[in-house]
Amino acid sequence: MQQVKAKKQRESFDVLSNIIVIFFAVLNLFPLYWLFTSSLKNSSDVVKMPPDWWPQTFTFSNYVEVFNSQPALRWTLNSLYVAGLSTVLLVITSSMAAYAFSKLRFKGRNVLFVIFVSSLMVPKEVMIVPLFRIAQDFGLVNNLHGMIWPNVATAFGVFLLKGFFDSAPDALREAARIDGAGEVRTFLQIMLPIVKPGIGALFILNFVQVWNDYLWQLVIGQDKEMKTLMVGIATLMQDLNPNFAYKMAGATVAAIPMLIIFLLFQQYFTRGLSIGAVKE
């Protein structure tokens, strides 16, 4: 009798928890739904009261106007180049540094790691002026590479991947050394495949962070052709043009690549977070 009662309580709890999860999922997805549907409306329909929850007439003219009146395609390519290359380079540098901090033994390792991770407490805005002066000295102002290099080495990537390398058994590394594998081969062929979920999670998190990095890209990209998509779309939002559907279309164009990246790496992202959250 008690087992039947406990089973009913678990079923009731599952139903209630599912309802709560669905509610918050709808709550979080609604802004995306409203953004996308508004971009397919006429401007007058966006501010209509009461609002149309579904467009009465679909139009893609807002997207056509965004790409015809603004160099939106160039902005998109700039953002993809900056976010993609920054993330790839970050994964390379962070994985090597995390492996060294986790598996190699050298004097001052723990102190150096603490100092390195302490930089996470320093807001990026504090470093804008010295970073800009350095970029200016190297001729990287108004250059896409000036947006890339400050994002190549970050303490967060090292901190995240070090946890995954720590969970990898040292016996694998010792077995590889017995078989004659060097440090580079052990790192590339033995250790990297083990931390692949962490790399996937880092890839998504950093790609989204660089994609949305408005302030630094605004400071470096001064010409219109050098702007990234987020900076370019922000200029549309500041425009006095009352065509809200046109602005919604621009914001949708900025959001779509992030959604695609997340869907492509979703498996690694969820596995990375779940593995990183559980320590044996």
N, C-alpha and C positions, 0 to 999 in steps of 0.2 A: 504493500500500500504506500509506504513511504517512497519507494522507488518510482512509482507511478506519479506521485505528487511532485517529486523532484524533477522528473522528466517534463511535466507540464510547466513547471516554473522555468526550466531552461528554455523550453519552446517559447514561452511568453517573453522571456528576456531577449531571445533571438529576434522575435518579431519587433519588439520595441526598439532594439538597437538598430535593426535594419531600417526602420522608419526614420530614426534620428539621422542615420548616415545618408539616406536618400534626401532628407530635408536639407541637410547642409550641402550635399552635392548640388542640388538644384539651386540653392542660394548662391553658391560659388560660380556655377555655370551661367546663371542668368545674365550677369553683365556681358559675358562673351556673346550670348544669344542676342541681347539687345544691340550690342555693337555691330554684329554682322547683319542683322535684319535692318537696322537703321541705315547702313551703308547701301542697301538696295532700295531705299525709298526716295521719294522726292523730298527736297529740303523742307517744304511746308508740312509734309506728313510727319517729320521727325518731332516737331514741336506741337503737334496737334493734341488737343485736349477734348475729350479723353483720348488716350493714345491708341493707335492700332497695334495690337500685340503681334499681328502678322501683316506684312505688307499687302496692301490692296493691289498694287501694281509693282512688278519687279523691274528695276532698271539698273543696268551696269554702266550708265553714263558717268557716274561719280568716279568709278575706277578709271575709266578712259580719260576723264578730265585730270585726275591726279597725275597720270603718267604723261599726258600731253602738255600740261601747263607747268609741271615741275620735273626736274631730273630724278624722278623717283626710282627709275631703274638703276641709275648710277648710284644713288644712295643705298639701294638694296645690295648691289654688288659690293660697295664699300663696306657695309655692315657684315656681309657674309665673309669677306676677306679678313677683316679685322677680328671678328669673333672666332672664325674658324682657325686661322693661323695662330692667334693668341692661345686658343685652347689646346691645339696640338702641341705647341711648344711648351705650354705649361704642364701638360701631362708627361712629356719627356723629362723635363727638369725636375718636376715634383716626384716622379717615380724613382729617378736615380738618387735624389737627395733622401727620400724616405727610406729607400733600401739601405743606404749608407748609415743613416741614423738607427735603423732597426737591427741590421745584421752585422755590420762591421764594428770592430772594436778599436777605438782610437782614443787617445788622451783628450779629456775635456768634452767628450761627446754629449753627455747629459747637460752640461752647462751651456754648451753651444746651442743645443736644441731648445732649452728653456728661453734663452735670449732670442732665438729665431722666432719661436712661437709667440713671444711677448709682443712682437710687432703687430699681432692681431688686435691689440688694444689701442693702437694708434689709428684714428680715423683717416681715411684717404684724403679727405678735404684739407687736413692739416699739411699734407705734403704737396699740395697742388702747386704752390709757388716755387719751392726748390725743384720739383719735377719739371716744371715749365722752363726754369732757367737751364737745367741740364739739357732738356730737349732743344732749347734754343742754341746752346753751345754746340750741339752735335748736328744742327741743321735739320731737325726733325719736326719743326713747327710747320703747320700746313702740309703735313705728310702723313699718310696712313700708317707708316711704320712708327711714327711718334705715338700713335694710339696703341700699338701692339706691344712694344718692349716693356713698358711699365707693368704689364699684366702677365709677363712670361714667368716670373719667379714670385710666388706668393707663399706666405707661411701656411695658409689654409690648405692648399693642395698637399703640402708635405705632411701636415698634421693629420689629414684625412687618410692618406695612403699609408702612413707609418702604422696606423692601427691594423690595417690589413696585412702588412708585412709581419707585424708582431704575432698575428694569429697563424702565420705559416710555420710549420714545424722546422726546427733547425736540422732535424735528421735528413731532410731532403737536400739541404745545402751540403751537409757533410757527405752524403752518399754521392752527390755530383762531383765533389772534390776527389773522392776516392776513385771515381771512374775517370778522372783526368780532366774534368771540365774546369776551365778557368773562371775567374770572377764574372767576366762579361757574359760568357755563355751560360753560367748558372743564373745570372740575372735575367737574361733574355728568354731562355728556354724553360727554366724551372719556376722562377719566382713570378715573372710577369703574368703568365696564364692563371696563377692562383688568385692574383689581385684584380683580375679583369672586372668583376662587379664593381669594385671601388673605382676603377678607372672610368667605367661607364657613368657612375654617379658624379664623379668629379667633372667629366666632360659636360654633362647636362648643366650642372650648377654653374660652372665657369662660363659656358657659352651664353647662358641666360644673363649672367652678371655682366659680361662684356657687352652683350647686345644692348642691355639697358643702361650702360655706363654713359649717362648723359653729360655730366659736368666736364669730365676730362676730354671727351670727344668734342665738346663745344669749344673748349679752350684751344685745342690743337688744330681742329679743322676750321679754318677761318674763311676760305673761299667756299662758294656755294657748291662747286663740284667736289670738294673734299669732305663735305658733310656726310655723316652716316644717316641711316634711315630714321633713327630715333630723334636725332637733332633736326633733321629736315622736316619730319612730321610735326615736331614741336613748333617750328616756325609757322606751319599751317594753322595750328591751334591758336597762335598769337595773332593771326591775320584778322583784320576787321571784317572780312568777308562773312556774311551771316549764313552761308550755305553749310549747315551742320551735317547734312548727308555727305557732302564732299569731305569734310573733316573726319567723319566716321569711316569713310572708305580708306583714308590715309592711315588711320589708327589700325584698321583691320589688316592692311598690308604689312604693317609693322609687327602685328601679333602672329600672323600665320607661320612664318619661319620658325618661331619658337615652339609652336604647337607641333610642327612636323618633327623637329629635333627631339622633342620629348617623346613623341610616339615611336620614333625609330629606336631610341635608347631606353624606352620604358622598362624593358625587362632587366637590363643591367642596373638601372636606377633603383628599382624596388628591391632587387637582390642585394645591391650595395648597402642600402639603408638597413635592411633587415639583418644582414651579416654583421655590419658595423655596430648594430645596436645590442648584439648578443655576444658576450664574452664568456669563454669557458673558464 
